[in-house]
Amino acid sequence: MVFPRLNPTPAGMALAAMAGLTFCVLNVLLRILATELPPFQVQFLRYASGLVVLLPWILRQGLAAYRPRGIRGQLWRGMVHSTALYLWFAALPNIPFADLTAIGFTSPLFVMIGAVIFLREKMFWQRWVAGLLGFAGVLVVVGPQLSGAGGHYSLLMLASAPLFAASFLITKALTRRDTPEVIVAWQSITVSLFTLPMALLVWEWPDARQWGLVLVCGCLGSFGHWMLTHAFRLADISSAQPVKFLDLIWAASLGYLIFAETPTTSTFLGALVIFVSTTWIARVEARRVRSPS
């Protein structure tokens, strides 16, 4: 059991935060690979390598252990996630980074809305406040650089946000009948299949160093999705969304350490807003678990 001394909701939030950090490291490596190889090929390799990493566990436990209790849900999740990836990668080279960041962080808000409509989760007002504060923190960071120069590519990026949200909502629904290991394995299988055709059209053979980076991406991606799926299994998906805004802090820190991108004053102010809102909602959720209404 993950975090055995924590109640389910705080444990889920902690796992979501760790998954966010893992995905930020993954995105740094994907950013490097996408400058050297076609982006559509990189998105395929990221999920195909994730499946390769999982193969030893799948073979050791037997294929029967990874048989889902409903293949339709797994296929729908893979198709929705792949569609979101295609839109995201199509817009990526053509949209300013600030616009990309702001649009990308609308996904948690779509998830929170979807959790109420489709999963019938009870939304406490504190979750809405924390989510909106987190998004406000993102705008504090990227607002001064917003340009709107992405044109219709900005619309493509925006269209990917509710699709990623839908993928996460389907994942939450799948956790009611399948284990995180099964869900992560089938995500790798389905996304690899759906992204393979475009990868073949632009294929360039990676060199030895690039293959090494691809393998590391597979490890990080599978581990990150396992933590996130486990977080969704432990807690309401809406409770984990304010934690998503911590990703901006992780990304800014990695940008400074790896790419020598110096944080601005607005970065520190936005990070402070995000940190305060996340800490506050974590304390609220912990108290709610101890003293349920």
Disulfide bonds with the S-S distance in Angstrom:
none
